[in-house]
Amino acid sequence: MSRPEPHPLAAAVGPLVGAIGAEIVAAADARADDVVLSWEGEPVLAVRLPRLADSLDHILADLRRRHGPLSELGRKEKQTVVRILEERGAFALRHGVETVASALGVSRFTVYNYLNRENAARTTQ
């Protein structure tokens, strides 16, 4: 038996939903904290957002797909990864620095140095 074609809205938002680590669920299965999306005034689907604690793992997995093993990157590339993670709010999470340091194969001190270097560069521009 073939599966029905996904609604055009699901196809349109699918890449965004995947990029943020969310999932698409049927509008009828939406929970109170899901985001229900409508098409021409009718609920079509819902987006179930990821738990905040899972977001950093999802971001790191995406960076691994793009750059390869993060611990094998050079210093400049690791600094770039730290900048991306800072822009995405990774260090606002509890244990964010420790998680990133482990993924990069560096110490927490090194991550803080990368952050300080980035912040210093911004203030001198």
N, C-alpha and C positions, 0 to 999 in steps of 0.2 A: 504494500500500500504506500502511495507517495504522500509526502508531507505537503501541506498547503504552502503556497508562497507566503513569505513573511510580508507583513504590511509595509508599505513604502516608508512609513515613519520609523519602523524598526530597522530597516535597511539604512536609513539616513543617520540615525543616532547610534547604530551599532559600533562604529569605530570609536566614538567618544566614550561610550559606555565601557568598552573594553579597555581603553586607555586609562580610565580612572579606577579600574578594578571593580566596577559595578556589574550588575546583571539585569537583564530584561526579564520581567515576569508578566503574566497576563494581568490586565487591569482588574479582572475579577478576583485575583489573588493578592492584590495590593494590601499591604499593611499600613498602619497609620503613618509610619515614618518613610514610606516609599513616595517617590515623585510620580504622580499619574500624569501621563501625556495624552492629550486629546488631539483628534483629527476631525476637523469640521464639526466641532462641538461635542463629539462623542469620545469617551475614554477608550483608548486603543491599547495602551500598554502602560506598565509602570517600571520605573527604574529603582532597583534596590541598591542603595549606596553601600559601599564597603564599610566595615567597621574601621574606625580611625586607626586602631592598632595594626590592621592588616595593610593599610595604605603604604607605609614605608616599605614593607616587604614587596608589595606590588611594584612600586617605583624602582626599587633596586633590581628586581627581576627584569623590568623593561630596560634598564640601563645595561644589564648583562647581555640582553639580546642585541642591543645596539653596538656595544663596545667590546664584547667578549668578557672573559674573566676579569673582574675589576681589580683583583689583587695583582694581576700581571700588567696593569697599565703603568706607564711612566708617570713621573711626578706631575708634569704639566697636565696630563690627562686626568689624573686623580684630583688635581685642583679644580679642573673644569667640572668634574662630577660633583665635587663638594659644592661648587657654586650653583649648579642645577638643583641639587638637593636643598640648598638653603632657599632658593627662589620658590621651591615647592613646599616649604614649611617643614621639612623633615626634622629640623633641630628644635622645633617647638614640642615635639613628642618626647615623652619620658623615655629615656635610654636611647634617644635618637643618635647622639654622638657615638655611643658605644656600639650601636648596631652598624652605623656607617663605618666606623673604624675597623670593625671586624670584617665587613664586606670588602673593604679596600686593602686589608692586610697591613694596616698601620696602627699606631697608637692613638688613643684619644687626644693626647698632646699634639700629635701631628695634625689631626682634624681641626683642633682649635687654632693651630698656627695657620692652616689654610684659610679658615674663616677670618682670622684677624688680618691676614694679608689682603684678602678680598675687601674687607671693610675699610682698611687703610687706603687701598687703591681708589675706592669710591669717594672717600672724603677729600682726596687730593685732586679730583677731577673738577 
